[in-house]
């Protein structure tokens, strides 16, 4: 499995993978979790996809998207401040240049059966490592996100506990919470699955892979 980094200027080049990503998001957030999301022609997307995010995709050896996450600089429009301000203690983020927002994290656990230590799915840990590595490489030290209590527990099990930015709140059919995660070498080494390694892309970015 490998991590594919898709920055804004490569969206058109990797349109095939992004189509898979939007379909995976529809399957996870719409069909499985039954969140109130917009799905058109079997693909989930929202207006934050229009703000030129970077996407990280976990790609299987057969070329299928096993997981994804969306990353946007917190200095621009963020889901936390614009859509879920009720999750923030003060209603806003203490934004700084080293802060990035992670959103739309999901994994298709039916594609690959590998689990690290019998606990967490390989695609999940590979994406965690990829997020931290990408953040460090791009000058970010803090990752903020809105998620649910189930995913908060997954982060803790992975050794990457989230610092809450407010009280948990009922949103739709889930209990949501906002949190902050460190992007540092210690966190990377804790979540990094066996076999993960970094290789350079042609554009100078970094991607990772896991056996």
Phi and psi in degrees as GROMACS dihedral restraints (atoms count N, CA, C in turn):
[ dihedral_restraints ]
;  ai    aj    ak    al  type     phi  dphi    fc
    3     4     5     6     1  -133.1    20    10
    4     5     6     7     1   157.8    20    10
    6     7     8     9     1   -97.7    20    10
    7     8     9    10     1   125.5    20    10
    9    10    11    12     1  -106.1    20    10
   10    11    12    13     1   121.7    20    10
   12    13    14    15     1   -92.9    20    10
   13    14    15    16     1   124.9    20    10
   15    16    17    18     1  -121.1    20    10
   16    17    18    19     1    94.8    20    10
   18    19    20    21     1   -73.7    20    10
   19    20    21    22     1   167.7    20    10
   21    22    23    24     1   -52.6    20    10
   22    23    24    25     1   -41.1    20    10
   24    25    26    27     1   -75.3    20    10
   25    26    27    28     1    -1.4    20    10
   27    28    29    30     1  -113.9    20    10
   28    29    30    31     1    10.3    20    10
   30    31    32    33     1   -59.5    20    10
   31    32    33    34     1   -44.8    20    10
   33    34    35    36     1   -67.3    20    10
   34    35    36    37     1   -38.7    20    10
   36    37    38    39     1   -61.2    20    10
   37    38    39    40     1   -36.0    20    10
   39    40    41    42     1  -108.9    20    10
   40    41    42    43     1    34.5    20    10
   42    43    44    45     1   -57.6    20    10
   43    44    45    46     1   -36.1    20    10
   45    46    47    48     1   -62.6    20    10
   46    47    48    49     1   -44.1    20    10
   48    49    50    51     1   -69.2    20    10
   49    50    51    52     1   -36.7    20    10
   51    52    53    54     1   -68.3    20    10
   52    53    54    55     1   -33.3    20    10
   54    55    56    57     1   -62.5    20    10
   55    56    57    58     1   -44.0    20    10
   57    58    59    60     1   -59.3    20    10
   58    59    60    61     1   -40.9    20    10
   60    61    62    63     1   -60.9    20    10
   61    62    63    64     1   -47.9    20    10
   63    64    65    66     1   -65.0    20    10
   64    65    66    67     1   -33.2    20    10
   66    67    68    69     1   -70.7    20    10
   67    68    69    70     1   -37.7    20    10
   69    70    71    72     1   -63.7    20    10
   70    71    72    73     1   -43.1    20    10
   72    73    74    75     1   -60.7    20    10
   73    74    75    76     1   -38.6    20    10
   75    76    77    78     1   -64.2    20    10
   76    77    78    79     1   -42.8    20    10
   78    79    80    81     1   -66.0    20    10
   79    80    81    82     1   -40.6    20    10
   81    82    83    84     1   -79.6    20    10
   82    83    84    85     1   -56.1    20    10
   84    85    86    87     1   -78.0    20    10
   85    86    87    88     1   -36.0    20    10
   87    88    89    90     1   -85.7    20    10
   88    89    90    91     1   -55.0    20    10
   90    91    92    93     1   -78.5    20    10
   91    92    93    94     1   -50.9    20    10
   93    94    95    96     1   -80.4    20    10
   94    95    96    97     1   -49.8    20    10
   96    97    98    99     1   -86.8    20    10
   97    98    99   100     1   -17.6    20    10
   99   100   101   102     1    58.4    20    10
  100   101   102   103     1    41.2    20    10
  102   103   104   105     1   -77.6    20    10
  103   104   105   106     1   160.2    20    10
  105   106   107   108     1   -83.7    20    10
  106   107   108   109     1    83.5    20    10
  108   109   110   111     1  -122.7    20    10
  109   110   111   112     1   161.7    20    10
  111   112   113   114     1   -92.4    20    10
  112   113   114   115     1   119.2    20    10
  114   115   116   117     1  -122.3    20    10
  115   116   117   118     1   123.0    20    10
  117   118   119   120     1  -128.1    20    10
  118   119   120   121     1   127.0    20    10
  120   121   122   123     1    54.6    20    10
  121   122   123   124     1    37.8    20    10
  123   124   125   126     1    78.3    20    10
  124   125   126   127     1    10.3    20    10
  126   127   128   129     1  -125.3    20    10
  127   128   129   130     1   134.5    20    10
  129   130   131   132     1   -98.3    20    10
  130   131   132   133     1   132.3    20    10
  132   133   134   135     1  -155.0    20    10
  133   134   135   136     1   158.6    20    10
  135   136   137   138     1  -137.1    20    10
  136   137   138   139     1  -179.3    20    10
  138   139   140   141     1   -70.3    20    10
  139   140   141   142     1   -14.8    20    10
  141   142   143   144     1   -70.1    20    10
  142   143   144   145     1   -20.0    20    10
  144   145   146   147     1   -70.6    20    10
  145   146   147   148     1   -13.3    20    10
  147   148   149   150     1   -88.0    20    10
  148   149   150   151     1    -5.4    20    10
  150   151   152   153     1   -95.2    20    10
  151   152   153   154     1    26.8    20    10
  153   154   155   156     1    56.7    20    10
  154   155   156   157     1    56.6    20    10
  156   157   158   159     1   -75.3    20    10
  157   158   159   160     1   167.0    20    10
  159   160   161   162     1   -98.4    20    10
  160   161   162   163     1   134.5    20    10
  162   163   164   165     1  -109.0    20    10
  163   164   165   166     1   138.9    20    10
  165   166   167   168     1  -111.8    20    10
  166   167   168   169     1   127.3    20    10
  168   169   170   171     1  -120.0    20    10
  169   170   171   172     1   136.4    20    10
  171   172   173   174     1   -91.3    20    10
  172   173   174   175     1   117.7    20    10
  174   175   176   177     1  -111.0    20    10
  175   176   177   178     1   129.9    20    10
  177   178   179   180     1   -76.6    20    10
  178   179   180   181     1   169.4    20    10
  180   181   182   183     1   -62.1    20    10
  181   182   183   184     1   -24.9    20    10
  183   184   185   186     1   -88.8    20    10
  184   185   186   187     1     3.8    20    10
  186   187   188   189     1    87.7    20    10
  187   188   189   190     1    20.0    20    10
  189   190   191   192     1  -102.0    20    10
  190   191   192   193     1   146.5    20    10
  192   193   194   195     1   -79.8    20    10
  193   194   195   196     1   113.0    20    10
  195   196   197   198     1   -95.8    20    10
  196   197   198   199     1   -13.6    20    10
  198   199   200   201     1  -171.1    20    10
  199   200   201   202     1   162.9    20    10
  201   202   203   204     1  -156.8    20    10
  202   203   204   205     1   161.6    20    10
  204   205   206   207     1  -154.8    20    10
  205   206   207   208     1   149.7    20    10
  207   208   209   210     1  -112.5    20    10
  208   209   210   211     1   135.2    20    10
  210   211   212   213     1  -125.4    20    10
  211   212   213   214     1   128.6    20    10
  213   214   215   216     1  -134.7    20    10
  214   215   216   217     1   138.2    20    10
  216   217   218   219     1   -59.1    20    10
  217   218   219   220     1   135.4    20    10
  219   220   221   222     1   -70.7    20    10
  220   221   222   223     1   -12.8    20    10
  222   223   224   225     1   -73.3    20    10
  223   224   225   226     1   -11.8    20    10
  225   226   227   228     1  -105.6    20    10
  226   227   228   229     1  -164.6    20    10
  228   229   230   231     1   -61.4    20    10
  229   230   231   232     1   132.6    20    10
  231   232   233   234     1  -127.6    20    10
  232   233   234   235     1   150.3    20    10
  234   235   236   237     1   -63.1    20    10
  235   236   237   238     1   -37.2    20    10
  237   238   239   240     1   -61.5    20    10
  238   239   240   241     1   -48.3    20    10
  240   241   242   243     1   -79.0    20    10
  241   242   243   244     1   -36.3    20    10
  243   244   245   246     1   -91.3    20    10
  244   245   246   247     1   -32.1    20    10
  246   247   248   249     1  -107.0    20    10
  247   248   249   250     1   -37.7    20    10
  249   250   251   252     1  -124.4    20    10
  250   251   252   253     1    49.0    20    10
  252   253   254   255     1   -63.9    20    10
  253   254   255   256     1   -21.9    20    10
  255   256   257   258     1   -66.0    20    10
  256   257   258   259     1   -15.6    20    10
  258   259   260   261     1   -83.7    20    10
  259   260   261   262     1   -11.7    20    10
  261   262   263   264     1   -97.4    20    10
  262   263   264   265     1   135.0    20    10
  264   265   266   267     1   -56.2    20    10
  265   266   267   268     1   -40.7    20    10
  267   268   269   270     1  -101.5    20    10
  268   269   270   271     1    -1.3    20    10
  270   271   272   273     1    84.4    20    10
  271   272   273   274     1    -1.8    20    10
  273   274   275   276     1  -150.8    20    10
  274   275   276   277     1   164.2    20    10
  276   277   278   279     1   -92.6    20    10
  277   278   279   280     1   147.0    20    10
  279   280   281   282     1   -85.1    20    10
  280   281   282   283     1    76.3    20    10
  282   283   284   285     1   -68.7    20    10
  283   284   285   286     1   139.9    20    10
  285   286   287   288     1  -143.5    20    10
  286   287   288   289     1   164.1    20    10
  288   289   290   291     1   -60.2    20    10
  289   290   291   292     1   -21.2    20    10
  291   292   293   294     1   -92.9    20    10
  292   293   294   295     1    16.2    20    10
  294   295   296   297     1  -108.4    20    10
  295   296   297   298     1   134.9    20    10
  297   298   299   300     1  -132.0    20    10
  298   299   300   301     1   146.7    20    10
  300   301   302   303     1  -100.9    20    10
  301   302   303   304     1   133.1    20    10
  303   304   305   306     1  -105.4    20    10
  304   305   306   307     1   134.5    20    10
  306   307   308   309     1  -150.2    20    10
  307   308   309   310     1   167.4    20    10
  309   310   311   312     1    54.0    20    10
  310   311   312   313     1    40.4    20    10
  312   313   314   315     1   -77.1    20    10
  313   314   315   316     1   127.4    20    10
  315   316   317   318     1  -157.1    20    10
  316   317   318   319     1   156.1    20    10
  318   319   320   321     1  -134.7    20    10
  319   320   321   322     1   137.4    20    10
  321   322   323   324     1   -94.2    20    10
  322   323   324   325     1    94.6    20    10
  324   325   326   327     1   -73.0    20    10
  325   326   327   328     1    -7.5    20    10
  327   328   329   330     1   -80.0    20    10
  328   329   330   331     1   -16.4    20    10
  330   331   332   333     1   -78.7    20    10
  331   332   333   334     1   -39.4    20    10
  333   334   335   336     1  -133.7    20    10
  334   335   336   337     1   139.3    20    10
  336   337   338   339     1   -96.1    20    10
  337   338   339   340     1    -6.0    20    10
  339   340   341   342     1   -63.0    20    10
  340   341   342   343     1   131.6    20    10
  342   343   344   345     1  -128.9    20    10
  343   344   345   346     1   143.7    20    10
  345   346   347   348     1   -89.2    20    10
  346   347   348   349     1   115.0    20    10
  348   349   350   351     1    64.7    20    10
  349   350   351   352     1    22.0    20    10
  351   352   353   354     1    70.2    20    10
  352   353   354   355     1    13.2    20    10
  354   355   356   357     1  -113.7    20    10
  355   356   357   358     1   -75.4    20    10
  357   358   359   360     1  -103.9    20    10
  358   359   360   361     1   149.8    20    10
  360   361   362   363     1   -66.4    20    10
  361   362   363   364     1   141.6    20    10
  363   364   365   366     1   -58.2    20    10
  364   365   366   367     1   -40.6    20    10
  366   367   368   369     1   -63.3    20    10
  367   368   369   370     1   -36.4    20    10
  369   370   371   372     1   -64.1    20    10
  370   371   372   373     1   -49.4    20    10
  372   373   374   375     1   -66.6    20    10
  373   374   375   376     1   -37.4    20    10
  375   376   377   378     1   -62.0    20    10
  376   377   378   379     1   -42.4    20    10
  378   379   380   381     1   -67.2    20    10
  379   380   381   382     1   -40.8    20    10
  381   382   383   384     1   -56.2    20    10
  382   383   384   385     1   -49.4    20    10
  384   385   386   387     1   -61.9    20    10
  385   386   387   388     1   -41.2    20    10
  387   388   389   390     1   -64.1    20    10
  388   389   390   391     1   -40.2    20    10
  390   391   392   393     1   -62.0    20    10
  391   392   393   394     1   -47.0    20    10
  393   394   395   396     1   -65.6    20    10
  394   395   396   397     1   -44.9    20    10
  396   397   398   399     1   -61.9    20    10
  397   398   399   400     1   -45.5    20    10
  399   400   401   402     1   -62.4    20    10
  400   401   402   403     1   -42.4    20    10
  402   403   404   405     1   -61.4    20    10
  403   404   405   406     1   -47.6    20    10
  405   406   407   408     1   -60.2    20    10
  406   407   408   409     1   -45.0    20    10
  408   409   410   411     1   -64.3    20    10
  409   410   411   412     1   -24.8    20    10
  411   412   413   414     1  -106.8    20    10
  412   413   414   415     1    15.4    20    10
  414   415   416   417     1    84.0    20    10
  415   416   417   418     1    16.7    20    10
  417   418   419   420     1  -100.7    20    10
  418   419   420   421     1   139.5    20    10
  420   421   422   423     1  -117.0    20    10
  421   422   423   424     1   -10.6    20    10
  423   424   425   426     1  -138.4    20    10
  424   425   426   427     1   133.2    20    10
  426   427   428   429     1  -115.8    20    10
  427   428   429   430     1   126.5    20    10
  429   430   431   432     1  -112.5    20    10
  430   431   432   433     1   151.0    20    10
  432   433   434   435     1  -159.1    20    10
  433   434   435   436     1   156.2    20    10
  435   436   437   438     1  -109.3    20    10
  436   437   438   439     1   128.5    20    10
  438   439   440   441     1  -147.5    20    10
  439   440   441   442     1  -166.0    20    10
  441   442   443   444     1  -117.7    20    10
  442   443   444   445     1   173.9    20    10
  444   445   446   447     1   -64.6    20    10
  445   446   447   448     1   -32.9    20    10
  447   448   449   450     1   -62.6    20    10
  448   449   450   451     1   -45.7    20    10
  450   451   452   453     1   -71.6    20    10
  451   452   453   454     1   -31.3    20    10
  453   454   455   456     1   -59.5    20    10
  454   455   456   457     1   -39.3    20    10
  456   457   458   459     1   -68.1    20    10
  457   458   459   460     1   -36.5    20    10
  459   460   461   462     1   -62.9    20    10
  460   461   462   463     1   -43.5    20    10
  462   463   464   465     1   -60.1    20    10
  463   464   465   466     1   -41.7    20    10
  465   466   467   468     1   -64.7    20    10
  466   467   468   469     1   -42.3    20    10
  468   469   470   471     1   -64.1    20    10
  469   470   471   472     1   -30.7    20    10
  471   472   473   474     1   -77.4    20    10
  472   473   474   475     1    -7.9    20    10
  474   475   476   477     1    84.3    20    10
  475   476   477   478     1    21.2    20    10
  477   478   479   480     1  -130.0    20    10
  478   479   480   481     1    64.3    20    10
  480   481   482   483     1   -65.1    20    10
  481   482   483   484     1   146.0    20    10
  483   484   485   486     1   -95.7    20    10
  484   485   486   487     1   136.9    20    10
  486   487   488   489     1   -91.9    20    10
  487   488   489   490     1   118.5    20    10
  489   490   491   492     1   -67.5    20    10
  490   491   492   493     1   143.1    20    10
  492   493   494   495     1  -106.1    20    10
  493   494   495   496     1     7.2    20    10
  495   496   497   498     1   175.6    20    10
  496   497   498   499     1  -173.6    20    10
  498   499   500   501     1   -83.0    20    10
  499   500   501   502     1   149.2    20    10
  501   502   503   504     1   -65.3    20    10
  502   503   504   505     1   146.8    20    10
  504   505   506   507     1  -143.1    20    10
  505   506   507   508     1   145.9    20    10
  507   508   509   510     1   -77.0    20    10
  508   509   510   511     1   121.3    20    10
  510   511   512   513     1  -130.0    20    10
  511   512   513   514     1   115.0    20    10
  513   514   515   516     1    62.9    20    10
  514   515   516   517     1  -125.1    20    10
  516   517   518   519     1  -103.4    20    10
  517   518   519   520     1    19.7    20    10
  519   520   521   522     1  -136.1    20    10
  520   521   522   523     1   162.7    20    10
  522   523   524   525     1  -100.1    20    10
  523   524   525   526     1   112.3    20    10
  525   526   527   528     1   -99.9    20    10
  526   527   528   529     1   156.6    20    10
  528   529   530   531     1  -150.6    20    10
  529   530   531   532     1   145.4    20    10
  531   532   533   534     1  -102.7    20    10
  532   533   534   535     1   145.6    20    10
  534   535   536   537     1  -155.4    20    10
  535   536   537   538     1   169.0    20    10
  537   538   539   540     1  -121.5    20    10
  538   539   540   541     1   140.3    20    10
  540   541   542   543     1  -127.6    20    10
  541   542   543   544     1   139.8    20    10
  543   544   545   546     1   -77.7    20    10
  544   545   546   547     1   143.0    20    10
  546   547   548   549     1  -111.6    20    10
  547   548   549   550     1    91.3    20    10
  549   550   551   552     1  -146.6    20    10
  550   551   552   553     1   170.8    20    10
  552   553   554   555     1   -64.3    20    10
  553   554   555   556     1   -37.1    20    10
  555   556   557   558     1   -61.6    20    10
  556   557   558   559     1   -45.7    20    10
  558   559   560   561     1   -64.1    20    10
  559   560   561   562     1   -40.4    20    10
  561   562   563   564     1   -59.5    20    10
  562   563   564   565     1   -45.8    20    10
  564   565   566   567     1   -67.3    20    10
  565   566   567   568     1   -29.2    20    10
  567   568   569   570     1   -71.4    20    10
  568   569   570   571     1   -40.9    20    10
  570   571   572   573     1   -90.5    20    10
  571   572   573   574     1   -17.4    20    10
  573   574   575   576     1   -61.7    20    10
  574   575   576   577     1   120.8    20    10
  576   577   578   579     1   -75.9    20    10
  577   578   579   580     1   158.5    20    10
  579   580   581   582     1   -61.5    20    10
  580   581   582   583     1   133.7    20    10
  582   583   584   585     1    93.8    20    10
  583   584   585   586     1    -6.6    20    10
  585   586   587   588     1   -73.0    20    10
  586   587   588   589     1   135.1    20    10
  588   589   590   591     1  -149.0    20    10
  589   590   591   592     1   158.0    20    10
  591   592   593   594     1  -102.1    20    10
  592   593   594   595     1   141.2    20    10
  594   595   596   597     1  -137.1    20    10
  595   596   597   598     1   148.9    20    10
  597   598   599   600     1   -78.5    20    10
  598   599   600   601     1   144.8    20    10
  600   601   602   603     1   -90.6    20    10
  601   602   603   604     1   168.7    20    10
  603   604   605   606     1   -63.6    20    10
  604   605   606   607     1   -30.2    20    10
  606   607   608   609     1   -87.2    20    10
  607   608   609   610     1     5.7    20    10
  609   610   611   612     1    92.3    20    10
  610   611   612   613     1    -6.7    20    10
  612   613   614   615     1   -74.8    20    10
  613   614   615   616     1  -179.8    20    10
  615   616   617   618     1  -119.6    20    10
  616   617   618   619     1   143.1    20    10
  618   619   620   621     1  -130.6    20    10
  619   620   621   622     1   162.8    20    10
  621   622   623   624     1  -124.7    20    10
  622   623   624   625     1   162.6    20    10
  624   625   626   627     1  -141.7    20    10
  625   626   627   628     1   156.8    20    10
  627   628   629   630     1  -135.6    20    10
  628   629   630   631     1   139.1    20    10
